[in-house]
Amino acid sequence: AFIFSGCGLKTHGLRELLQKPEPGAAFFESAENKYSTGRYDEALRLYSSYINTYPESDLAPAALMKIGMIMAGRKKYDKAGAAFQRLIRDYPESIFADQARIQMLGMNFDRGRFEDVVSMASRISFKSLSRLLALRAHIISGDAAMALNRIPVAYKNFLAAYAAAREGEKQKVAKRLMTVLSRMSADEIEAGITSLS
């Protein structure tokens, strides 16, 4: 659950968007109400209709995000990926684009596609991510690197995750760091620390 939160991922910034006058805002809010009460089939239908009707709205990326989250929660990864990819492609400046990228990392990890996780993570600008998204991305990337036995890559990601973690989150990251450190030489550890500075 810590790595990939499926339908539980919060869409930060949505409240601010809903406070602005947007075309079809009541329509979108109806979809949100269905989503929040677990009526996902109805929510999917409304979100899809909203995107088709108001593709230029600032809320369209949020609707795609929710479609992707619902599909991911149902493990319909291809459909979830299509929604996330469309969000990233069509709305790259949206506040939800980075969340979609991290969701895709989590989906690839869940499917055992560790090479895809490492490859995709190498193209993500971690500095542009919020602290929480960066933390999640580094942990997912580190876990994927561990699964591939790429110890230096895992170490670098876990160090970055530990630096981004707050007090209540550090223990989860520390366990991963201890595991990876036990498999490294002193020279590798020093090289990993130097690469972050």
ChimeraX attribute file (.defattr): number of C-alpha atoms within 10 A of each C-alpha:
attribute: neighborCount
match mode: 1-to-1
recipient: residues
	/A:1	6
	/A:2	9
	/A:3	20
	/A:4	21
	/A:5	16
	/A:6	19
	/A:7	18
	/A:8	11
	/A:9	13
	/A:10	11
	/A:11	13
	/A:12	12
	/A:13	11
	/A:14	14
	/A:15	9
	/A:16	8
	/A:17	14
	/A:18	15
	/A:19	9
	/A:20	10
	/A:21	9
	/A:22	14
	/A:23	15
	/A:24	14
	/A:25	18
	/A:26	11
	/A:27	13
	/A:28	23
	/A:29	14
	/A:30	16
	/A:31	24
	/A:32	20
	/A:33	14
	/A:34	16
	/A:35	21
	/A:36	11
	/A:37	9
	/A:38	13
	/A:39	13
	/A:40	19
	/A:41	11
	/A:42	14
	/A:43	24
	/A:44	22
	/A:45	12
	/A:46	22
	/A:47	26
	/A:48	17
	/A:49	16
	/A:50	22
	/A:51	18
	/A:52	11
	/A:53	13
	/A:54	17
	/A:55	14
	/A:56	13
	/A:57	15
	/A:58	19
	/A:59	23
	/A:60	23
	/A:61	27
	/A:62	24
	/A:63	26
	/A:64	26
	/A:65	28
	/A:66	28
	/A:67	27
	/A:68	30
	/A:69	26
	/A:70	24
	/A:71	22
	/A:72	23
	/A:73	17
	/A:74	12
	/A:75	15
	/A:76	14
	/A:77	20
	/A:78	13
	/A:79	16
	/A:80	26
	/A:81	22
	/A:82	16
	/A:83	22
	/A:84	28
	/A:85	20
	/A:86	18
	/A:87	26
	/A:88	21
	/A:89	11
	/A:90	15
	/A:91	16
	/A:92	14
	/A:93	12
	/A:94	16
	/A:95	16
	/A:96	22
	/A:97	22
	/A:98	23
	/A:99	24
	/A:100	25
	/A:101	21
	/A:102	26
	/A:103	27
	/A:104	24
	/A:105	26
	/A:106	26
	/A:107	26
	/A:108	21
	/A:109	22
	/A:110	16
	/A:111	10
	/A:112	13
	/A:113	15
	/A:114	23
	/A:115	16
	/A:116	16
	/A:117	24
	/A:118	23
	/A:119	12
	/A:120	16
	/A:121	19
	/A:122	11
	/A:123	8
	/A:124	15
	/A:125	10
	/A:126	17
	/A:127	8
	/A:128	10
	/A:129	15
	/A:130	12
	/A:131	16
	/A:132	13
	/A:133	18
	/A:134	24
	/A:135	25
	/A:136	22
	/A:137	28
	/A:138	26
	/A:139	25
	/A:140	30
	/A:141	32
	/A:142	31
	/A:143	25
	/A:144	26
	/A:145	22
	/A:146	19
	/A:147	16
	/A:148	14
	/A:149	13
	/A:150	15
	/A:151	19
	/A:152	20
	/A:153	19
	/A:154	28
	/A:155	27
	/A:156	23
	/A:157	26
	/A:158	26
	/A:159	21
	/A:160	21
	/A:161	28
	/A:162	21
	/A:163	13
	/A:164	20
	/A:165	20
	/A:166	13
	/A:167	8
	/A:168	7
	/A:169	14
	/A:170	14
	/A:171	13
	/A:172	14
	/A:173	21
	/A:174	16
	/A:175	12
	/A:176	19
	/A:177	20
	/A:178	12
	/A:179	12
	/A:180	22
	/A:181	17
	/A:182	8
	/A:183	13
	/A:184	13
	/A:185	10
	/A:186	9
	/A:187	8
	/A:188	15
	/A:189	16
	/A:190	10
	/A:191	13
	/A:192	18
	/A:193	13
	/A:194	10
	/A:195	8
	/A:196	10
	/A:197	5
